[in-house]
């Protein structure tokens, strides 16, 4: 008899637990989480850039990882304008990553080959960076409304 009374309680508890897990955080929490993820990812990117400063091959290899990290930043619960501006910025990052996808593996022992590859890549990078500048400025302005420092996120910064 006690089991019959316990089953509805278990079902109700499971329902509330599962539906509560899919709930987006409130705006203030979402902004705080977003800020923490941006800061963490930016710090990771800066450390990677320092480590690869003298090794262009390693820097190119890091591009895909960087794009994936930025695309993985959660935006659930963010204000619509911030979420949209971040979406535009991740599209720029994705386009930058795409520019690096087709390049052959570079061999540092073959500087002529590296220079040719980098020379071919440079116009693509410059075009993406030109697209990214207005997007980054928009993101920076919107970020300021929410107390976020987004000025170092533009590709090439």
C-alpha positions as CSV (number, residue, x, y, z in Angstrom):
1,X,0.0,0.0,0.0
2,X,2.8,2.4,0.8
3,X,4.4,1.7,-2.6
4,X,1.2,2.9,-4.3
5,X,1.5,6.3,-2.5
6,X,5.3,6.5,-3.2
7,X,5.1,6.0,-7.0
8,X,3.3,9.3,-7.8
9,X,5.8,11.1,-5.5
10,X,8.8,9.6,-7.4
11,X,7.2,10.4,-10.8
12,X,6.5,14.0,-9.7
13,X,10.1,14.4,-8.3
14,X,11.6,13.1,-11.5
15,X,9.4,15.3,-13.6
16,X,10.4,18.5,-11.7
17,X,14.0,17.5,-11.7
18,X,14.1,16.9,-15.4
19,X,12.2,20.0,-16.4
20,X,14.2,22.2,-14.2
21,X,17.4,21.0,-15.9
22,X,16.4,22.4,-19.2
23,X,15.5,25.8,-17.9
24,X,17.7,28.7,-19.1
25,X,19.5,30.6,-16.4
26,X,18.1,34.1,-15.5
27,X,19.7,37.0,-17.4
28,X,22.0,38.1,-14.6
29,X,23.3,34.6,-14.1
30,X,23.6,34.0,-17.9
31,X,25.7,37.2,-18.3
32,X,28.0,36.2,-15.4
33,X,28.5,32.7,-16.9
34,X,29.1,34.2,-20.3
35,X,31.6,36.6,-18.9
36,X,33.4,33.8,-17.1
37,X,33.5,31.7,-20.2
38,X,34.8,34.6,-22.3
39,X,37.5,35.4,-19.8
40,X,38.6,31.8,-19.6
41,X,38.6,31.3,-23.3
42,X,40.4,34.6,-23.9
43,X,43.1,33.7,-21.3
44,X,43.5,30.3,-23.0
45,X,43.8,32.0,-26.4
46,X,46.4,34.5,-25.1
47,X,48.5,31.6,-23.6
48,X,48.3,29.7,-26.8
49,X,49.3,32.7,-28.9
50,X,52.4,33.2,-26.6
51,X,53.3,29.6,-27.0
52,X,53.0,29.6,-30.7
53,X,54.4,33.1,-31.4
54,X,57.6,31.7,-32.8
55,X,56.0,28.7,-34.5
56,X,53.5,29.6,-37.2
57,X,52.8,25.9,-37.9
58,X,51.5,25.5,-34.3
59,X,49.6,28.8,-34.6
60,X,47.8,27.6,-37.6
61,X,47.0,24.2,-36.0
62,X,45.4,26.1,-33.0
63,X,42.9,27.9,-35.2
64,X,40.3,25.1,-35.3
65,X,40.6,24.6,-31.6
66,X,40.1,28.3,-31.0
67,X,37.0,28.5,-33.2
68,X,35.5,25.5,-31.4
69,X,36.1,27.0,-28.0
70,X,34.5,30.3,-28.9
71,X,31.5,28.6,-30.6
72,X,31.0,26.4,-27.5
73,X,30.4,29.4,-25.2
74,X,26.9,29.1,-23.9
75,X,24.4,31.9,-24.6
76,X,21.2,30.5,-23.0
77,X,19.5,33.2,-21.1
78,X,21.5,36.1,-22.5
79,X,19.7,39.3,-23.6
80,X,18.7,39.0,-27.3
81,X,21.0,41.8,-28.5
82,X,24.1,40.3,-26.8
83,X,23.2,36.8,-28.0
84,X,22.8,38.0,-31.6
85,X,26.0,40.0,-31.5
86,X,27.9,37.0,-30.1
87,X,26.3,34.8,-32.9
88,X,27.7,37.2,-35.5
89,X,31.1,37.1,-33.9
90,X,31.2,33.3,-33.8
91,X,30.3,33.3,-37.5
92,X,33.3,35.5,-38.1
93,X,35.5,33.1,-36.1
94,X,34.1,30.2,-38.1
95,X,34.9,31.9,-41.3
96,X,38.4,32.6,-40.1
97,X,38.7,28.9,-39.2
98,X,37.4,27.9,-42.6
99,X,40.1,30.0,-44.3
100,X,42.7,27.8,-42.5
101,X,41.0,24.4,-43.3
102,X,42.3,23.9,-46.8
103,X,45.9,24.8,-46.3
104,X,48.5,22.0,-46.5
105,X,50.5,20.9,-43.5
106,X,53.4,23.3,-43.1
107,X,56.9,22.2,-42.7
108,X,59.1,24.7,-40.9
109,X,62.2,23.3,-42.6
110,X,60.8,24.5,-46.0
111,X,60.5,28.2,-45.6
112,X,59.8,28.9,-49.3
113,X,56.8,26.6,-49.1
114,X,55.6,28.2,-45.9
115,X,56.0,31.7,-47.3
116,X,53.9,30.7,-50.4
117,X,51.2,29.2,-48.2
118,X,51.1,32.1,-45.9
119,X,51.1,34.5,-48.8
120,X,48.1,32.7,-50.3
121,X,46.3,32.7,-46.9
122,X,46.9,36.4,-46.1
123,X,44.2,37.8,-48.4
124,X,41.6,35.5,-47.0
125,X,42.6,36.4,-43.4
126,X,42.5,40.1,-44.2
127,X,39.1,39.8,-45.8
128,X,37.7,38.0,-42.7
129,X,39.4,40.5,-40.4
130,X,37.8,43.4,-42.4
131,X,34.4,41.7,-41.9
132,X,35.1,41.1,-38.3
133,X,36.0,44.7,-37.3
134,X,32.4,46.1,-37.5
135,X,31.1,43.0,-35.8
136,X,33.6,43.3,-33.0
137,X,32.8,47.0,-32.6
138,X,29.1,46.1,-32.3
139,X,29.8,43.4,-29.8
140,X,32.0,45.7,-27.8
141,X,29.3,48.3,-27.6
142,X,26.6,45.9,-26.7
143,X,28.9,44.2,-24.2
144,X,29.5,47.5,-22.4
145,X,25.7,47.7,-21.7
146,X,26.1,44.5,-19.6
147,X,29.5,45.3,-18.0
148,X,31.5,43.1,-20.4
149,X,34.9,43.9,-21.9
150,X,34.8,42.5,-25.4
151,X,37.4,44.6,-27.1
152,X,40.1,41.9,-27.5
153,X,37.9,39.4,-29.3
154,X,38.2,40.6,-32.9
155,X,40.2,38.3,-35.1
156,X,43.7,39.6,-35.3
157,X,43.6,41.5,-32.0
